[in-house]
């Protein structure tokens, strides 16, 4: 946990009682100021006997070489989980619509896109590049993550969603992101950078941030008749460049944003990605 400096140790100071109180107070203020409706207030407010603090555990990334571990903050009963789910249900479909040409949700989608691309562009010297976004969920600063959501809504030219003002959505996003607390090894922690990997909203924030980060890369790949696909923090590129040129571009991309570090591998023949095997000149 020390690597990303994303967590502040609270030692034995249980934050749950204060978090329950602050969550309900914040929602009540939004209701009294007419930012949310009475129905939304009742939907999102919490009761003490229904919540518990999130806890941290580690899950192996089985689809990646060396099977590294990913930290998961499980908070199915966390005080902000209702707000997080509510926001995710609003925002994720919007992201999916915005990024439909560059993101996938399964290996099957990759196979279909690669098959169509290969019919027109595959050559014997075609390269495949896979990139892992290092510690994506914890490397995005919280303020910039919220700004990415605002940029997404501006990009889609939205003034409200389901009757909810954009400012209300941003306020709720900010509250969720700034109130990620969990327990681990008999101690309590506050996440001060990035988002909790178990919170539904975190994925949409990370995806929105990456969408704006990768736009120049996608444009460059498309202009060279290549294929760019991303699945959360995994990127797949196939293109007809020389190895030297591709590696030079990867170095350049890694200078776009200090918060985003791309760990890349370049293949001339076969690669395993999202539990599927791909050849540089055909799908396998």
C-alpha positions in Angstrom: 0.0 0.0 0.0 2.9 2.3 0.5 3.9 2.3 -3.2 1.2 4.7 -4.4 0.9 6.8 -1.2 -2.8 6.5 -1.7 -3.8 5.7 1.9 -3.6 7.4 5.2 -3.4 5.2 8.3 -5.9 6.1 11.0 -4.5 3.4 13.3 -7.3 2.3 15.8 -9.6 5.3 15.2 -12.7 3.8 13.7 -14.2 6.3 11.2 -17.5 4.5 10.8 -19.6 6.4 13.3 -18.6 9.8 12.0 -19.0 8.6 8.4 -22.5 7.5 9.0 -23.4 10.8 10.5 -21.6 12.9 7.9 -23.2 11.0 5.0 -26.7 11.5 6.3 -26.1 15.1 7.1 -24.7 15.8 3.6 -27.7 14.2 2.0 -30.1 16.1 4.2 -28.4 19.4 3.3 -28.7 18.5 -0.4 -32.4 17.8 0.1 -33.1 21.0 2.1 -31.3 23.0 -0.6 -33.3 21.2 -3.3 -30.3 19.6 -5.0 -32.0 16.2 -4.7 -35.7 15.1 -4.4 -37.3 13.6 -1.3 -37.4 10.2 -3.1 -33.7 10.4 -3.8 -32.9 11.4 -0.2 -34.8 8.4 1.1 -33.1 6.2 -1.5 -29.6 7.2 -0.6 -29.7 7.9 3.2 -28.5 5.1 5.5 -29.3 3.5 8.9 -26.6 2.5 11.4 -27.6 -1.1 11.6 -27.5 -1.5 7.8 -23.9 -0.4 7.2 -20.3 -1.5 7.9 -16.9 -0.3 7.0 -15.3 -1.6 3.9 -12.3 -4.0 4.1 -9.2 -4.5 2.0 -8.2 -7.8 0.4 -6.1 -8.8 -2.6 -7.2 -10.6 -5.8 -4.8 -12.1 -8.3 -4.9 -10.8 -11.9 -5.1 -14.2 -13.5 -5.0 -12.8 -17.1 -1.7 -11.1 -16.6 1.9 -12.5 -16.7 3.2 -13.5 -13.3 -0.3 -13.3 -11.8 0.2 -10.0 -9.9 -2.2 -8.9 -7.1 -4.8 -6.2 -7.3 -6.0 -4.6 -4.1 -9.8 -4.6 -3.7 -11.7 -2.5 -1.2 -14.9 -4.5 -0.6 -17.6 -2.2 0.6 -21.0 -3.8 -0.1 -22.4 -2.2 3.0 -20.2 0.9 3.1 -22.0 4.1 4.0 -21.5 5.6 0.6 -22.2 2.5 -1.5 -25.8 3.6 -2.2 -24.6 6.9 -3.6 -21.8 5.2 -5.6 -24.3 2.7 -7.2 -26.8 5.5 -7.9 -24.1 7.5 -9.7 -22.7 4.6 -11.5 -26.1 3.7 -12.9 -26.4 7.2 -14.2 -22.9 7.6 -15.6 -21.7 4.3 -16.9 -24.1 4.1 -19.8 -23.0 7.6 -20.8 -19.4 6.5 -20.8 -20.1 3.3 -22.8 -21.8 5.5 -25.4 -19.0 8.0 -25.5 -16.2 5.4 -25.8 -17.9 2.6 -27.8 -15.2 2.8 -30.5 -12.2 2.3 -28.3 -13.3 0.2 -25.3 -14.5 -3.4 -24.9 -16.0 -5.4 -22.1 -14.9 -8.9 -23.2 -12.3 -10.8 -25.2 -15.0 -11.7 -27.7 -15.4 -8.1 -28.7 -11.6 -7.9 -29.3 -11.8 -11.0 -31.5 -14.5 -9.4 -33.7 -12.7 -6.1 -34.0 -9.3 -7.7 -34.8 -10.9 -10.0 -37.4 -12.4 -7.1 -39.2 -9.2 -5.1 -39.0 -7.0 -8.0 -40.1 -9.0 -8.5 -43.3 -7.9 -5.1 -44.5 -4.6 -4.4 -42.8 -2.8 -7.5 -41.5 0.7 -8.1 -42.8 3.5 -10.6 -42.0 5.4 -7.8 -40.1 2.3 -6.5 -38.2 3.1 -5.7 -34.6 1.0 -6.3 -31.5 1.5 -4.1 -28.4 -0.1 -4.7 -25.1 0.1 -2.1 -22.3 -0.8 -2.2 -18.7 -1.8 1.0 -17.0 0.1 0.7 -13.7 -2.1 1.2 -10.5 -4.8 3.0 -12.5 -7.3 3.2 -9.7 -4.9 4.6 -7.1 -2.8 6.9 -9.4 -5.6 9.2 -10.6 -5.7 12.2 -8.2 -9.2 12.6 -6.8 -9.8 16.1 -8.0 -8.7 15.2 -11.5 -10.9 12.1 -11.4 -14.0 14.3 -10.6 -13.0 16.7 -13.4 -12.9 13.8 -15.8 -16.5 13.1 -15.0 -17.3 16.8 -15.6 -15.4 16.8 -18.9 -17.4 13.7 -20.0 -20.7 15.4 -19.3 -19.5 18.5 -21.1 -18.3 16.4 -24.0 -21.8 14.8 -24.3 -23.3 18.3 -24.0 -25.5 17.3 -21.0 -27.1 19.8 -18.6 -28.9 17.3 -16.5 -29.4 13.5 -16.3 -32.8 12.1 -15.3 -33.8 15.5 -13.9 -30.6 15.7 -11.8 -28.4 18.8 -12.3 -24.8 18.2 -13.4 -23.6 20.2 -10.3 -25.5 17.8 -8.1 -23.9 14.8 -9.7 -20.4 16.3 -9.3 -21.1 17.1 -5.6 -22.2 13.5 -5.0 -19.2 12.1 -6.9 -16.9 14.3 -4.8 -18.4 13.1 -1.6 -18.0 9.4 -2.5 -14.4 9.8 -3.7 -13.3 11.7 -0.6 -15.0 9.3 1.8 -13.4 5.9 1.0 -12.4 4.3 4.4 -11.6 0.7 5.1 -10.1 -1.7 7.6 -7.1 -3.9 7.0 -5.0 -6.0 9.5 -6.7 -4.5 12.5 -6.1 -0.9 11.4 -8.3 1.7 9.7 -7.3 3.6 6.6 -8.6 6.6 4.6 -7.9 6.7 0.8 -6.5 10.1 -0.1 -5.6 9.3 -3.7 -7.6 7.6 -6.4 -10.7 5.5 -5.8 -11.7 2.3 -4.1 -11.5 -0.7 -6.4 -14.7 -2.1 -4.9 -16.8 1.1 -5.4 -19.0 1.0 -8.5 -18.2 4.7 -9.3 -14.5 4.2 -9.3 -14.5 2.3 -12.6 -16.4 5.0 -14.4 -14.1 7.7 -13.1 -11.0 5.7 -14.2 -12.5 5.1 -17.6 -13.5 8.7 -18.1 -10.0 9.8 -17.1 -8.4 7.3 -19.5 -10.7 8.4 -22.3 -9.3 11.9 -22.3 -5.8 10.7 -21.7 -5.8 8.4 -24.6 -7.5 10.6 -27.3 -4.2 11.7 -28.9 -2.9 8.1 -28.9 -6.1 6.8 -30.5 -6.0 9.5 -33.1 -2.4 8.7 -33.9 -3.1 5.0 -34.2 -6.2 5.5 -36.3 -4.3 7.9 -38.7 -1.8 5.0 -39.2 -4.6 2.5 -39.9 -3.9 0.7 -36.7 -6.3 -0.7 -34.1 -6.5 0.6 -30.5 -8.7 -1.2 -27.9 -8.8 -0.7 -24.1 -10.3 -2.9 -21.4 -10.1 -0.8 -18.2 -6.4 -0.8 -17.5 -5.3 -3.1 -20.3 -4.6 -1.7 -23.8 -4.2 -3.6 -27.0 -2.7 -2.1 -30.2 -2.0 -3.7 -33.5 -0.3 -1.6 -36.2 2.1 -1.7 -39.2 5.0 0.3 -37.7 8.6 -0.7 -37.2 9.5 -1.9 -33.7 11.8 1.1 -33.2 9.1 3.6 -34.1 6.5 1.9 -31.9 8.9 1.9 -28.9 9.7 5.6 -29.5 6.0 6.4 -29.5 5.4 4.5 -26.2 8.1 6.5 -24.6 6.4 9.7 -25.8 3.0 8.5 -24.6 4.5 7.9 -21.1 5.2 11.6 -20.9 1.7 12.7 -21.5 0.5 12.5 -17.9 2.6 12.0 -14.8 -0.3 10.1 -13.2 -0.4 7.5 -16.0 2.4 5.0 -16.5 2.2 2.5 -19.3 4.0 -0.8 -19.1 4.3 -2.0 -22.6 5.3 -5.3 -24.4 5.7 -5.6 -28.1 5.1 -8.8 -30.0 6.0 -9.9 -33.5 3.9 -13.1 -33.5 1.6 -14.3 -30.8 0.2 -12.7 -27.6 -2.2 -13.7 -24.9 -4.6 -10.9 -24.0 -7.9 -11.1 -22.0 -7.7 -14.9 -22.0 -7.4 -15.1 -25.8 -4.5 -15.9 -28.0 -3.8 -13.5 -30.9 -1.3 -13.7 -33.8 0.1 -10.5 -35.4 -1.4 -11.4 -38.8 -4.5 -13.3 -37.8 -6.8 -14.2 -35.0 -6.0 -17.5 -33.3 
